[in-house]
Amino acid sequence: MLSGAEVAQHKTRSSCWVIINSKAYNVTEYLDRHPGGATILLQYAGQDATAIYEPIHPKGTIERFLEPDKHLGPVDPTTYTPSNPPKSESDQDGEPQDPDLRNIPRLLSLCLSLHDIERAAQKLLSRPAYIYYASAADALGALQNNADDWRKITLRPRVMRNVRRIDTSRTLLGCRVKHPFFIAPAARAGLAHEDGELCLARGAARMGVGYCVSSVASFPHGDISRAFYENNGGKYDALWFQLYVANERAVTLERIAAAKEGGYKALVITVDSPVIGKREDDERYRAEVSAESLASSFSQEPPLSPPTGDGARNDEGDPLPLRGVHSSTFNWDDLGWIREAWQNSGPIALKGIQTAEDAALAVEYGVNAIYLSNHGGRQCDDAPSSIQTLLEIRRFYPWIIEDRKVEIYLDGGVRRGADIVKALCLGATAVSLGRPFMYSVAMGNEGVVRAIQRKCRNV
């Protein structure tokens, strides 16, 4: 059995060990392949990293990605200090947290809108968690446009209609749902709550709305699908899998196989992330952490993301571009082998369409749905809002909407029921919401249900 003192000697880029669940691992050679960059690993070099690792990694992640010879064995738990979870925003000043913040039923009773849910969650979430969810690219221009552009569109209310009984149910990607909105794919729900994506799956199933699960969820995708189907009453099955195309084809094929095995009814392929956007708030927080640890291994710290040159490489052996976590070579022709692997297991949608021309190309390549999105403003600061892209399609390729060649979904800044009405009137099939549901997870299962109820009531 290793001792904490022995592990602590390995805290540099040239020799980096970490402790997770009382076991030591040599991650030196994995630093430049880590999807989150080397910085976070070096921050915990020679220390226990369990508290930061567990909320964002599905079980078995280490076994899948770290070679057996890098598993160094158990560490005597009496010889090192366990890591502590990051503090919430309300704990940052060192004062005891308001006990009412842990009274979730009372807290939820005061949440009358999705904006209220975000404000409540900000007090509950750790600082790095809130920064991760809230951050966006560069100067936040695209994020702001997502909100502002909805307000530029007004409704034309018609009167004298019998609206006593209305039916908001519809079919999305071949699945019946109660309402024209669904939970968008977003990563790392485990940062908000110990049950993470399981809360989202349970809430979506109970309330009859769709849920598109992220490739990089905090829980195994099989566990998430079981949580969904165990709570859906056998009536609603709108559970879809969001696919990031990885640098290694084998990883992508493994993800598709997991989606099929888990009973996911559609494949939603993200197409707007050849590199990860430069999210300054997120990187600023990492820089703060690095500065605090400057006296130790961070004097040798590399860039925040995997570097070019001798770092991580793709299937062809080429060095990956800066922030190149996903495939930077993914193109229209790759839909062929993805379809072959998916084997007609359900509809295919492309998420991240941002121009009318690409919408038309998607129709030409025979996808079942296009998902208009600028990734919540997290990828390109100058990207158009999804509602702007929908208007562009109406103007230049109206046949896509009029002939109903594909289903059309969109996200980005959707917060009110009126936003959904506007999207539907302009030709969308449904909308999705990401950040509001991630904030709702901070309040567990009931937080997710409350967010859905707020949205349903507004529609």
C-alpha positions as CSV (number, residue, x, y, z in Angstrom):
1,M,0.0,0.0,0.0
2,L,1.3,3.4,-1.0
3,S,1.5,6.4,1.4
4,G,0.2,9.9,0.8
5,A,3.8,11.2,1.2
6,E,5.0,9.0,-1.6
7,V,2.2,10.2,-3.9
8,A,3.0,13.8,-3.0
9,Q,6.4,13.5,-4.5
10,H,4.9,13.2,-7.9
11,K,3.4,16.7,-8.5
12,T,5.0,18.0,-11.7
13,R,4.4,17.7,-15.4
14,S,7.2,15.2,-15.7
15,S,5.7,13.0,-13.0
16,C,2.1,13.5,-12.1
17,W,0.2,11.2,-9.8
18,V,-3.3,11.7,-8.4
19,I,-5.4,9.8,-5.8
20,I,-9.0,8.9,-6.6
21,N,-11.1,6.9,-4.2
22,S,-8.0,5.9,-2.2
23,K,-6.2,4.6,-5.2
24,A,-3.2,6.2,-6.9
25,Y,-2.9,6.7,-10.7
26,N,0.0,7.9,-12.9
27,V,-1.5,10.4,-15.3
28,T,1.7,11.9,-16.6
29,E,1.3,10.6,-20.2
30,Y,-2.4,11.3,-20.1
31,L,-2.0,15.1,-19.4
32,D,-2.2,16.2,-23.0
33,R,-5.0,13.8,-23.8
34,H,-7.3,14.9,-21.0
35,P,-10.4,16.4,-22.6
36,G,-10.5,19.1,-19.8
37,G,-6.9,20.0,-20.4
38,A,-3.8,19.4,-18.3
39,T,-4.3,22.3,-15.8
40,I,-7.0,20.6,-13.7
41,L,-4.9,17.4,-13.4
42,L,-1.8,19.4,-12.4
43,Q,-3.8,21.3,-9.9
44,Y,-4.3,18.1,-8.0
45,A,-0.9,16.5,-8.7
46,G,0.3,14.5,-5.8
47,Q,-3.0,15.0,-4.0
48,D,-6.5,13.5,-3.6
49,A,-8.7,14.5,-6.5
50,T,-11.8,12.5,-5.6
51,A,-14.1,15.5,-4.9
52,I,-13.5,17.1,-8.2
53,Y,-13.4,13.9,-10.2
54,E,-16.6,12.1,-9.1
55,P,-19.2,14.7,-10.1
56,I,-18.2,14.8,-13.7
57,H,-16.9,11.3,-14.7
58,P,-19.1,8.3,-15.2
59,K,-18.1,5.1,-13.4
60,G,-15.4,3.2,-15.2
61,T,-13.8,6.3,-16.9
62,I,-10.4,5.6,-15.5
63,E,-10.6,2.0,-16.4
64,R,-11.5,2.9,-20.0
65,F,-8.9,5.7,-20.7
66,L,-5.9,4.9,-18.4
67,E,-3.7,1.9,-19.2
68,P,-3.6,-0.8,-16.5
69,D,0.1,-0.2,-15.8
70,K,-0.8,3.4,-14.7
71,H,-3.0,2.1,-11.9
72,L,-0.6,2.2,-9.1
73,G,-2.6,0.6,-6.3
74,P,-4.3,1.6,-3.0
75,V,-3.1,4.4,-0.8
76,D,-3.4,4.4,3.0
77,P,-6.3,6.8,3.7
78,T,-4.7,7.8,7.0
79,T,-1.7,9.3,5.3
80,Y,-3.2,12.0,3.1
81,T,-5.9,14.7,3.3
82,P,-9.1,14.1,1.3
83,S,-10.1,16.8,-1.1
84,N,-13.0,19.0,-0.4
85,P,-15.8,19.9,-2.9
86,P,-15.6,23.5,-4.1
87,K,-17.6,25.9,-2.1
88,S,-20.9,27.3,-3.3
89,E,-21.2,31.0,-4.3
90,S,-22.9,31.8,-1.0
91,D,-20.1,30.2,1.0
92,Q,-17.3,32.1,-0.7
93,D,-17.0,34.7,2.0
94,G,-16.5,32.1,4.7
95,E,-19.8,32.8,6.4
96,P,-22.2,29.9,7.2
97,Q,-24.7,29.3,4.4
98,D,-28.3,30.5,4.9
99,P,-30.2,27.4,6.2
100,D,-33.1,28.4,4.0
101,L,-31.0,27.6,0.9
102,R,-31.1,23.9,1.9
103,N,-34.9,24.0,2.3
104,I,-35.5,23.0,-1.3
105,P,-39.3,22.8,-1.2
106,R,-39.5,26.4,0.2
107,L,-36.9,27.5,-2.3
108,L,-38.8,26.0,-5.2
109,S,-42.1,27.6,-4.0
110,L,-40.5,31.0,-4.6
111,C,-39.4,30.1,-8.2
112,L,-42.0,31.5,-10.4
113,S,-39.9,31.6,-13.6
114,L,-36.8,30.0,-15.1
115,H,-34.9,33.2,-14.1
116,D,-35.8,32.6,-10.5
117,I,-34.5,29.0,-10.8
118,E,-31.2,30.3,-12.0
119,R,-30.9,32.8,-9.2
120,A,-31.6,30.1,-6.6
121,A,-29.1,27.7,-8.2
122,Q,-26.4,30.3,-8.3
123,K,-26.5,30.3,-4.5
124,L,-26.4,26.5,-4.3
125,L,-23.8,25.7,-7.0
126,S,-20.1,25.7,-6.4
127,R,-18.3,28.6,-8.0
128,P,-16.6,26.4,-10.7
129,A,-19.9,24.7,-11.5
130,Y,-21.8,28.0,-12.0
131,I,-19.0,29.4,-14.1
132,Y,-19.0,26.3,-16.2
133,Y,-22.7,26.4,-16.9
134,A,-23.0,30.2,-17.3
135,S,-19.8,30.9,-19.3
136,A,-19.9,31.6,-23.1
137,A,-17.4,32.6,-25.8
138,D,-15.2,35.7,-25.6
139,A,-17.1,38.9,-24.9
140,L,-20.5,37.1,-24.5
141,G,-21.9,38.7,-27.7
142,A,-23.6,35.5,-29.0
143,L,-25.0,34.7,-25.6
144,Q,-26.5,38.2,-25.3
145,N,-27.9,38.0,-28.9
146,N,-29.6,34.8,-28.0
147,A,-31.7,36.6,-25.4
148,D,-32.1,39.9,-27.2
149,D,-33.2,38.5,-30.6
150,W,-36.4,37.0,-29.0
151,R,-37.5,40.4,-27.9
152,K,-37.1,41.8,-31.4
153,I,-39.9,39.6,-32.6
154,T,-43.5,40.5,-31.5
155,L,-46.7,38.5,-31.6
156,R,-49.8,39.3,-33.6
157,P,-52.5,38.2,-31.2
158,R,-55.8,37.0,-32.8
159,V,-58.9,37.2,-30.7
160,M,-62.4,35.6,-30.4
161,R,-61.1,32.0,-30.4
162,N,-62.2,29.2,-28.1
163,V,-59.1,28.3,-26.2
164,R,-60.7,26.6,-23.2
165,R,-59.2,23.2,-24.3
166,I,-55.8,23.1,-25.9
167,D,-53.5,20.2,-26.8
168,T,-49.8,20.9,-26.8
169,S,-48.7,17.3,-27.4
170,R,-46.9,16.4,-30.6
171,T,-44.4,13.9,-32.1
172,L,-40.7,14.8,-32.0
173,L,-38.2,12.5,-33.7
174,G,-40.8,9.8,-33.9
175,C,-41.6,10.0,-30.1
176,R,-44.8,11.3,-28.5
177,V,-44.4,14.2,-26.0
178,K,-46.8,16.3,-24.0
179,H,-45.2,19.7,-24.9
180,P,-43.3,21.4,-27.8
181,F,-40.0,21.6,-25.8
182,F,-37.3,19.3,-24.6
183,I,-34.2,19.2,-22.4
184,A,-31.2,20.1,-24.5
185,P,-27.9,18.1,-24.2
186,A,-25.5,19.7,-21.7
187,A,-22.5,18.1,-20.0
188,R,-21.6,17.6,-16.4
189,A,-24.9,17.7,-14.6
190,G,-23.0,16.0,-11.8
191,L,-21.4,19.3,-10.9
192,A,-24.9,20.5,-9.7
193,H,-26.2,17.4,-7.8
194,E,-24.9,14.0,-6.9
195,D,-27.6,12.4,-9.1
196,G,-26.8,14.7,-12.0
197,E,-28.4,13.5,-15.3
198,L,-30.5,11.0,-13.4
199,C,-32.6,13.9,-12.1
200,L,-33.1,15.1,-15.6
201,A,-34.1,11.7,-16.9
202,R,-36.6,11.1,-14.1
203,G,-38.1,14.6,-14.5
204,A,-38.4,14.3,-18.2
205,A,-40.0,10.9,-18.0
206,R,-42.5,11.8,-15.3
207,M,-43.6,15.0,-17.1
208,G,-43.7,13.6,-20.6
209,V,-41.1,15.8,-22.2
210,G,-38.1,14.8,-24.3
211,Y,-34.5,14.6,-23.1
212,C,-31.4,14.6,-25.3
213,V,-28.5,13.2,-23.2
214,S,-25.0,14.5,-23.7
215,S,-22.1,12.3,-24.9
216,V,-20.1,13.5,-21.9
217,A,-22.7,13.0,-19.2
218,S,-21.6,12.5,-15.6
219,F,-23.3,9.0,-15.5
220,P,-23.0,6.0,-17.7
221,H,-25.6,6.3,-20.5
222,G,-27.1,2.9,-19.6
223,D,-27.9,4.2,-16.1
224,I,-29.5,7.3,-17.5
225,S,-31.7,5.4,-19.9
226,R,-32.8,3.1,-17.1
227,A,-33.7,6.0,-14.9
228,F,-35.8,7.4,-17.8
229,Y,-37.6,4.2,-18.7
230,E,-38.3,3.3,-15.1
231,N,-40.2,6.6,-14.6
232,N,-42.0,7.0,-17.9
233,G,-45.0,4.9,-17.2
234,G,-44.5,3.1,-20.5
235,K,-46.1,6.0,-22.3
236,Y,-43.4,8.4,-23.4
237,D,-40.1,7.4,-24.9
238,A,-38.5,10.6,-26.1
239,L,-34.9,9.8,-25.0
240,W,-32.3,10.8,-27.5
241,F,-28.5,10.6,-27.6
242,Q,-26.3,13.6,-28.5
243,L,-23.1,12.5,-30.3
244,Y,-19.8,14.3,-30.3
245,V,-17.6,12.9,-33.0
246,A,-14.3,12.1,-31.4
247,N,-10.8,12.3,-32.8
248,E,-10.6,8.5,-32.7
249,R,-13.3,6.8,-34.8
250,A,-13.3,3.8,-32.3
251,V,-14.5,6.2,-29.5
252,T,-17.3,7.5,-31.7
253,L,-18.4,3.9,-32.6
254,E,-18.3,3.0,-29.0
255,R,-20.6,6.0,-28.2
256,I,-23.1,5.0,-30.9
257,A,-23.1,1.4,-29.7
258,A,-23.9,2.6,-26.1
259,A,-26.8,4.7,-27.5
260,K,-28.2,1.6,-29.3
261,E,-27.8,-0.6,-26.3
262,G,-29.4,2.0,-24.0
263,G,-32.5,2.2,-26.1
264,Y,-32.0,5.8,-27.2
265,K,-34.6,6.6,-29.9
266,A,-32.6,9.1,-32.0
267,L,-29.1,10.3,-32.7
268,V,-28.4,14.0,-32.4
269,I,-25.0,14.8,-33.9
270,T,-23.3,18.0,-32.8
271,V,-21.6,19.6,-35.8
272,D,-20.5,23.0,-34.4
273,S,-17.5,21.9,-32.2
274,P,-14.4,21.1,-34.3
275,V,-12.7,22.9,-31.4
276,I,-13.9,24.1,-28.1
277,G,-14.9,27.7,-27.9
278,K,-12.7,30.2,-26.0
279,R,-14.8,30.7,-22.8
280,E,-13.0,33.4,-21.0
281,D,-14.9,33.2,-17.7
282,D,-14.1,29.5,-17.5
283,E,-10.4,30.0,-18.4
284,R,-10.1,33.0,-16.0
285,Y,-11.2,30.8,-13.2
286,R,-8.6,28.2,-14.2
287,A,-6.0,30.9,-14.3
288,E,-6.9,31.9,-10.8
289,V,-6.5,28.4,-9.6
290,S,-3.2,28.1,-11.4
291,A,-1.9,31.4,-9.9
292,E,-2.8,30.2,-6.4
293,S,-0.6,27.1,-6.9
294,L,2.2,28.9,-8.7
295,A,4.8,28.0,-6.1
296,S,4.5,24.3,-6.9
297,S,4.2,22.5,-10.2
298,F,2.4,25.4,-12.0
299,S,5.7,27.2,-12.7
300,Q,6.0,24.7,-15.5
301,E,2.3,24.9,-16.5
302,P,1.4,24.6,-20.2
303,P,-1.5,26.3,-22.0
304,L,-4.9,25.6,-20.6
305,S,-5.9,23.3,-23.4
306,P,-4.1,20.4,-25.1
307,P,-1.2,22.0,-27.0
308,T,-0.2,21.4,-30.6
309,G,3.0,19.6,-31.5
310,D,3.9,16.6,-29.3
311,G,0.6,16.6,-27.5
312,A,-2.6,14.6,-28.3
313,R,-3.0,13.3,-31.9
314,N,-5.8,12.1,-34.1
315,D,-6.3,8.8,-35.9
316,E,-3.9,10.0,-38.7
317,G,-1.2,10.9,-36.2
318,D,-1.6,14.6,-36.8
319,P,-1.3,16.9,-33.7
320,L,-4.7,18.3,-32.6
321,P,-5.5,22.0,-32.8
322,L,-5.8,24.1,-29.7
323,R,-8.8,23.0,-27.7
324,G,-9.3,20.2,-30.2
325,V,-11.2,17.8,-27.9
326,H,-13.6,16.6,-30.6
327,S,-12.9,15.8,-34.3
328,S,-11.6,18.7,-36.3
329,T,-11.9,16.7,-39.6
330,F,-15.6,15.8,-39.2
331,N,-17.4,16.6,-42.5
332,W,-20.6,15.8,-44.5
333,D,-19.2,12.5,-45.9
334,D,-18.7,11.1,-42.4
335,L,-22.5,10.8,-42.1
336,G,-22.1,7.6,-44.2
337,W,-20.2,5.5,-41.7
338,I,-22.1,7.0,-38.8
339,R,-25.4,5.9,-40.4
340,E,-23.9,2.5,-41.0
341,A,-23.0,2.2,-37.3
342,W,-26.4,3.5,-36.2
343,Q,-28.1,0.9,-38.4
344,N,-31.5,2.7,-38.7
345,S,-32.0,2.6,-35.0
346,G,-34.0,5.9,-35.2
347,P,-34.0,9.3,-36.8
348,I,-30.8,11.4,-37.2
349,A,-30.6,15.1,-36.4
350,L,-27.7,17.6,-36.9
351,K,-27.3,20.0,-34.0
352,G,-25.4,23.3,-34.5
353,I,-26.8,24.4,-37.9
354,Q,-26.3,28.2,-38.1
355,T,-26.9,29.2,-41.8
356,A,-29.7,28.6,-44.3
357,E,-27.1,27.1,-46.7
358,D,-26.1,24.4,-44.2
359,A,-29.8,23.7,-43.5
360,A,-30.3,23.0,-47.2
361,L,-27.3,20.8,-47.3
362,A,-28.6,18.8,-44.3
363,V,-31.8,18.2,-46.3
364,E,-29.8,17.1,-49.3
365,Y,-27.9,14.6,-47.1
366,G,-31.1,13.1,-45.9
367,V,-31.1,13.8,-42.2
368,N,-34.4,13.7,-40.4
369,A,-34.1,16.9,-38.4
370,I,-32.0,20.1,-38.2
371,Y,-31.3,21.6,-34.8
372,L,-30.5,25.3,-35.1
373,S,-28.1,26.3,-32.3
374,N,-25.0,28.3,-31.6
375,H,-24.1,26.1,-28.6
376,G,-25.6,28.5,-26.2
377,G,-23.2,31.2,-27.3
378,R,-20.3,29.0,-26.1
379,Q,-18.5,28.4,-29.4
380,C,-18.3,31.6,-31.6
381,D,-18.9,35.1,-30.2
382,D,-20.2,36.3,-33.5
383,A,-22.5,33.4,-34.4
384,P,-26.2,34.3,-35.2
385,S,-28.9,33.4,-32.8
386,S,-31.0,30.4,-33.7
387,I,-34.1,32.5,-34.2
388,Q,-32.2,34.6,-36.6
389,T,-31.1,31.5,-38.5
390,L,-34.7,30.4,-38.7
391,L,-35.7,33.7,-40.2
392,E,-32.9,33.3,-42.7
393,I,-34.2,29.9,-43.7
394,R,-37.7,31.3,-44.2
395,R,-36.3,34.0,-46.4
396,F,-33.9,32.1,-48.6
397,Y,-35.0,28.5,-48.4
398,P,-38.7,28.7,-47.6
399,W,-39.4,25.3,-49.1
400,I,-37.6,23.6,-46.2
401,I,-40.3,24.9,-43.9
402,E,-43.3,24.8,-46.3
403,D,-42.6,21.3,-47.6
404,R,-41.7,20.1,-44.2
405,K,-38.6,18.3,-45.5
406,V,-37.2,18.0,-42.0
407,E,-38.2,18.7,-38.5
408,I,-36.7,21.9,-37.2
409,Y,-35.5,22.4,-33.6
410,L,-33.8,25.4,-32.0
411,D,-32.3,26.5,-28.7
412,G,-30.6,29.6,-27.3
413,G,-32.1,32.1,-24.9
414,V,-35.5,30.3,-24.7
415,R,-36.9,31.4,-21.3
416,R,-40.6,32.3,-21.7
417,G,-43.6,30.5,-23.2
418,A,-43.9,33.4,-25.7
419,D,-40.5,32.3,-27.1
420,I,-41.9,28.9,-27.9
421,V,-45.0,30.4,-29.5
422,K,-42.8,32.6,-31.7
423,A,-40.6,29.7,-32.8
424,L,-43.6,27.5,-33.7
425,C,-45.3,30.4,-35.6
426,L,-42.1,30.8,-37.7
427,G,-41.9,27.1,-38.6
428,A,-40.0,25.3,-35.8
429,T,-41.2,21.9,-34.7
430,A,-40.1,22.5,-31.1
431,V,-37.5,24.2,-29.0
432,S,-35.1,23.1,-26.3
433,L,-33.5,24.5,-23.2
434,G,-30.1,23.8,-21.7
435,R,-28.9,26.1,-19.0
436,P,-32.2,26.4,-17.2
437,F,-32.4,22.7,-16.7
438,M,-28.8,22.4,-15.5
439,Y,-29.6,25.1,-12.9
440,S,-32.7,23.1,-11.9
441,V,-30.6,20.0,-11.2
442,A,-29.0,21.9,-8.2
443,M,-32.4,21.3,-6.5
444,G,-32.6,17.6,-7.4
445,N,-35.5,15.8,-8.9
446,E,-38.1,18.3,-7.8
447,G,-36.1,21.1,-9.2
448,V,-36.3,19.6,-12.7
449,V,-40.0,18.9,-12.3
450,R,-40.5,22.6,-11.2
451,A,-38.6,23.9,-14.2
452,I,-40.8,21.8,-16.5
453,Q,-43.9,23.0,-14.7
454,R,-42.9,26.6,-15.1
455,K,-42.3,26.1,-18.8
456,C,-45.6,24.2,-19.3
457,R,-47.6,26.9,-17.5
458,N,-46.1,29.6,-19.6
459,V,-46.9,27.8,-22.9
